[in-house]
Amino acid sequence: MYRLNVARLREIAARHGDQTPYAIAKRTGVSISSAYRYVDGSAQPDLNSALRLAQAYDLDIRTLMDPVENEDDAPAGAAA
């Protein structure tokens, strides 16, 4: 199982001038509501959205995702 590293996403987005979930959504093409949920940790991106995030910031998808051994052990939006 993998989880989005929210802190890393926010840091990388900020380097590109994207300080808000709205700006992240506009750059990446994910929906605005999804971007807000990803950033606040209440949702995880599906593969398509994770790839959009990575591609928009010219990253390998593994840069944004952290492995989690047991999904129940990690809080939503956990940043390791």
Buried (B, 14 or more C-beta within 10 A) or exposed (E): EBBBBBEBBBEBBEEEEBEBBEBBBBBBEBEEEBBBBBBEBEBBBEEEBBBBBBEBBEBEBEBBBBEBEEEEEBEBBBBE
